[in-house]
Amino acid sequence: MTYYINVKDTNIKEFLQIINSLRNLGIIESFNSTKNLVRDGEPLDEGTLLDILENSKEEIKDAKLFTMDEVKNQIASWKKK
């Protein structure tokens, strides 16, 4: 399953330490920064786009998704913090 996490620029070092620890424990399979995928103003190459779409299709097929209500509830929860 894929998650997208927005990390404050001031906390990147700490976040990467946590992610690396989780990867070493076998909890996280892999991780990438969106900066590695595409930057503002740069075109997205066809291969990357097709990989993203294929991964998304597989996650949907495997029921690794959230309903709109679940997303709205999660956002509301974040706003309360």
C-alpha positions as CSV (number, residue, x, y, z in Angstrom):
1,M,0.0,0.0,0.0
2,T,1.2,3.5,-0.8
3,Y,1.0,6.5,1.6
4,Y,1.8,10.1,0.8
5,I,3.1,12.0,3.8
6,N,3.9,15.7,3.9
7,V,6.9,16.4,6.1
8,K,7.9,19.8,7.3
9,D,11.2,20.9,5.8
10,T,12.6,21.4,9.3
11,N,11.9,17.8,10.2
12,I,13.2,15.9,7.2
13,K,16.3,14.6,8.9
14,E,14.3,13.1,11.8
15,F,11.7,11.7,9.5
16,L,14.3,10.0,7.3
17,Q,15.9,8.4,10.4
18,I,12.5,7.0,11.4
19,I,11.8,5.7,7.9
20,N,15.2,4.1,7.7
21,S,14.6,2.4,11.1
22,L,11.2,1.1,9.9
23,R,12.8,-0.1,6.6
24,N,15.5,-2.0,8.5
25,L,12.8,-3.7,10.6
26,G,11.1,-4.8,7.4
27,I,8.0,-2.7,8.0
28,I,8.5,-0.4,5.1
29,E,9.4,-2.0,1.8
30,S,10.6,1.1,0.0
31,F,10.2,4.9,0.0
32,N,10.7,7.8,-2.4
33,S,10.4,11.5,-2.3
34,T,8.0,13.1,-4.7
35,K,10.9,15.3,-5.6
36,N,12.3,12.2,-7.2
37,L,9.2,11.7,-9.3
38,V,8.5,15.2,-10.7
39,R,9.3,18.8,-9.9
40,D,7.1,21.8,-10.7
41,G,7.6,22.8,-14.3
42,E,9.2,19.5,-15.4
43,P,7.2,17.1,-17.6
44,L,6.4,13.7,-16.2
45,D,7.9,11.1,-18.5
46,E,5.6,8.4,-20.0
47,G,7.3,5.5,-18.2
48,T,6.9,7.1,-14.7
49,L,3.3,8.0,-15.4
50,L,2.5,4.5,-16.6
51,D,4.2,3.0,-13.5
52,I,2.1,5.3,-11.2
53,L,-1.1,4.4,-13.0
54,E,-0.3,0.6,-13.0
55,N,0.5,0.8,-9.2
56,S,-2.8,2.6,-8.6
57,K,-4.8,0.0,-10.6
58,E,-3.2,-2.8,-8.5
59,E,-4.0,-1.1,-5.3
60,I,-7.6,-0.6,-6.3
61,K,-7.8,-4.3,-7.4
62,D,-6.4,-5.3,-4.0
63,A,-8.8,-3.1,-2.2
64,K,-6.0,-0.9,-0.9
65,L,-8.0,2.3,-1.1
66,F,-10.0,4.8,1.0
67,T,-13.5,5.9,0.4
68,M,-14.2,9.6,0.0
69,D,-15.9,9.6,3.4
70,E,-12.8,8.0,5.0
71,V,-10.6,10.7,3.4
72,K,-12.9,13.5,4.5
73,N,-12.9,12.1,8.1
74,Q,-9.1,11.8,8.1
75,I,-8.7,15.4,6.9
76,A,-11.2,16.6,9.6
77,S,-9.2,14.7,12.2
78,W,-6.0,16.4,11.0
79,K,-7.6,19.9,11.2
80,K,-8.6,19.3,14.8
81,K,-5.0,18.7,15.9
